[in-house]
């Protein structure tokens, strides 16, 4: 069984920054690509950023140049550095495997609210 525990969210003003952290437990980590996903109220969950086992990254167009995903295979952690935050970034952020999310489901996520 694998578990994902996300943290680091909060309330921030437009233009601010946050760093999200995801701890992966209960499973091997290194062989899997990982991703940060987000779900805003009334919208479907979308993949925001992904990172392969080799460290190659990809981003949805709306966050390119503002968000940076990284991973620490030894600590089994994934990070999302978010800069220049906008109100439209408001969502619950989750981490999970990518491209295929874990069959064990999702963690609780961490709420990011961008508002003045």
C-alpha positions in Angstrom: 0.0 0.0 0.0 1.2 3.5 -0.8 0.3 6.7 0.9 0.7 10.3 -0.1 0.8 13.1 2.5 0.8 16.6 1.2 1.6 19.8 3.1 2.6 23.4 2.7 -0.6 25.0 1.4 -2.2 28.1 2.8 -3.5 31.5 2.1 -1.3 33.8 0.1 -1.8 37.1 -1.7 -1.5 37.3 -5.5 2.1 37.4 -6.5 3.1 35.4 -3.5 4.9 32.1 -3.2 4.4 28.7 -1.6 6.3 25.4 -1.5 4.3 22.2 -1.4 5.8 19.0 0.0 4.6 15.4 -0.6 5.9 12.5 1.5 5.4 9.0 -0.1 5.3 6.1 2.2 4.6 2.4 2.0 6.1 1.7 -1.4 9.2 1.9 -3.4 9.5 5.3 -4.9 12.4 5.5 -7.4 10.8 3.6 -10.3 7.7 5.9 -10.6 7.2 9.2 -12.3 5.4 11.6 -10.0 3.0 14.5 -10.5 1.3 17.3 -8.7 -2.4 17.6 -9.5 -5.0 20.2 -8.5 -8.7 20.4 -8.2 -10.6 23.7 -8.0 -14.2 23.8 -6.8 -16.5 22.6 -9.5 -13.7 21.6 -11.8 -12.1 18.3 -12.7 -8.7 17.4 -11.3 -5.9 18.4 -13.6 -2.2 17.5 -13.8 -0.1 20.6 -13.1 3.4 19.3 -13.2 5.2 16.0 -13.6 8.7 14.6 -13.1 10.0 11.4 -14.5 12.3 9.0 -12.7 15.2 10.6 -14.6 14.2 14.1 -13.5 12.6 15.3 -16.7 9.8 17.8 -16.0 6.7 18.9 -17.7 4.1 21.6 -16.9 0.7 22.7 -17.9 0.9 25.9 -19.9 -0.8 28.0 -17.2 2.0 27.4 -14.7 5.0 27.3 -17.0 7.7 29.7 -15.7 6.1 30.0 -12.3 6.1 26.5 -10.8 9.0 24.1 -10.4 8.6 20.4 -9.5 11.4 18.4 -8.0 12.0 15.1 -6.2 14.3 13.5 -3.6 14.4 9.8 -4.3 16.3 9.1 -1.0 13.7 10.9 1.1 10.8 9.7 -1.1 9.5 13.3 -1.3 8.2 15.5 -4.1 8.1 19.2 -4.0 6.3 22.0 -5.9 7.7 25.5 -5.7 5.0 27.9 -6.7 5.9 31.5 -7.5 3.9 34.5 -8.8 0.7 32.9 -7.6 -2.6 33.9 -9.2 -6.2 33.6 -7.9 -6.8 31.0 -10.6 -4.2 28.8 -8.8 -6.6 28.3 -5.9 -7.3 24.6 -5.5 -6.6 21.5 -3.5 -3.2 20.2 -4.6 -2.4 16.5 -4.5 0.6 14.4 -5.4 0.4 11.0 -7.0 2.2 8.8 -9.4 2.3 9.8 -13.0 1.2 9.0 -15.6 -0.9 6.4 -13.9 -2.1 7.4 -10.4 -1.8 4.8 -7.7 -4.6 2.2 -7.4 -4.5 2.9 -3.7 -6.0 6.3 -4.2 -5.2 9.8 -3.2 -4.1 11.6 -0.1 -6.1 14.4 1.5 -4.2 17.1 -0.4 -3.3 20.6 0.7 -5.4 23.7 0.1 -3.9 26.6 -1.7 -5.9 29.8 -1.7 -4.7 32.9 -3.5 -6.6 36.0 -2.6 -6.1 39.5 -1.5 
